[in-house]
Amino acid sequence: AVISSYDIQMHLLERRPDGAQLRAVDGLLVGEPVERFSVTQTVFAADGQLLACILDDAVHIYDTSSKCVVQRFPIPGAVAVHFSPASSYLVIYQKAKPSGAGDEKNLTVWLLGSGKMLFACFQKTFSKSVWPTLQFSADESIASRVVTNEVHIYHLDNSVTRLFRLRVPRVSTHKISPGKPFFVAFIPETKGQPGSVRLYDVPSGTNGGVSETEPLAHKSFFRVQEVVYEWAANGSAVLILGSSEIDATNQSYYGESTLMFMRTDRTLQCKVPLDKEGPVHDAAFSPRIDEFVVVYGHMPANATIFSSIKCEPIYQLGAGPHNTVRWNPFGRFICLAGFGNLPGDMRFFDRKADGKYKLIGKARAACSVSAEWSPNGRYLLTATTAPRLNVDNGYKLWRYNGELLQHVERERLFEAKWQPAIKSTYADRPISPGRNMRDNPEIMGRDNAIVNNTSPYRPPHVTSGSGNFSLARSTAEEAGPGRYRPPGALKVNLSQSAGHQGPPGASFVDSSVSKNAAKNAKKRAAARAKKSMC
């Protein structure tokens, strides 16, 4: 019998002070745990078949199908681990000792299956924002890492052999692409010289020497201290979000940011054209590859869909209190949300065949720290976790239209996430019949409970901040989705749109009437009014 992808059971993992639990999602609800782990940190492989569990004195590798430990690495003090794309290799980082490198090599690469150590080096510092520092190509043919003024490229074949060293003066970070291997590197500004982002093809050669390959493209800029890279799924383009802690214009307490776009075919490298001043909050490529979305500007922030071919705006999702965007794995549904210092409002959209986006649901996930779509693309998992928030811990399961399915409360929760699945496991499915959004004037409360808006009006200053007033909220015209319109196109002719508005007895003068004709018309109106009073 053929099993529908809809019937394949999903799992999510929650980590608490007493360890981690892998729970089955039965139908629409999270069920009982199917396995428990004593662990301080967990990392899934890309296909979800393996789970790395970091303990105080070792790293254990679990097979999620058999629920058994298949490999143990007796490495104390491990801080982070990373699986290669096909789960052939495992990278482990141990906390460096204050005394320096010495003979201690704390970054190691292991061959899964045999447990053989293939590579080891010393890495002094660690940052989650640039982990993994040793990166793999999608086919696992090469690996790369940044050292002082160079990017080292390694050949992988059940061993790690350095092919060559690419000279990139002052290089700080890099990110290798999916698909055909390219990589983009960031060079910070120094002593009045601008910083830059450079795009490189991986040069051929096996001599182990230094290569001086010219970049395929580069973009220079000032006032950027760090960058975040976002590659398209096929590696055809990359977004580079640059940020600085200080805003030179003094308009933002949170610094300033800029967003750049590059194509690997060298047809385009530019700054993404944003029509509103303010920071770039989030940006992400659609799994459909041909589009990306950017959330930007002072609150209420704009959310705009761009073409990843020409880097041109093509559709507006509207403005609102949002700073986070999440595509579902198929690029069909998209969630705009406002977390952190925002109240947690979420808006769900469905991408239609003609490229339009339809609003299909609204909800509020207050105090959420994370948001992640399920592997089948039908549910969104939001979580409130420690140490970011130490109260109201737990997670919620939402349908793609904002319907709250389950709220699981925990006294203390460190992590909640989906177990990944092989991409071919689930098929893309449209909205189920009858799941379209109902148009109603009700407001979603904190736990998605319906709150009737029947109370009398009270000015914002008398509510002590508990009212619905917010500078992050937008007007109805700004909040609605639609085809992209330049800022000037939003203005309308007031003489035509005003209609019958105005004080009683007032009339609007048609701008097409001459000045003398308008003056005579006013005289005649005054004469008629005087005659009627006699």
Secondary structure by P-SEA (a helix, b strand, c coil): cccccccbbbbbbbbcccbbbbbbbcccccccccccccccbbbbcccccbbbbbcccbbbbbccccccccccccccccccccccccccbbbbbcccccccccccccbbbbbcccccccbbbbbccccccccccccccccccbbbbbcccbbbbbbbccbbbbcbbbbbccccccccccccbbbbbbbbbccccccbbbbbccccccccccccccccccccccccccbbbbbcccccbbbbbbbbccccccccccccbbbbbbbcccccccccccccccccccccccccccbbbbbbccccbbbbbbbccccccccccccccccbbbbcccccbbbbbbcccccbbbbbbbbcccccccccccccccccccccccccccbbbbbcccccccccccbbbbcccccccbbbbbcccccccccccccccbbbbcccccccccccccccccccccccccccccccccccccccccccccccccccccccccccccccccccccccccccccccccccccaaaaaaaaaaaaaaaaaaac
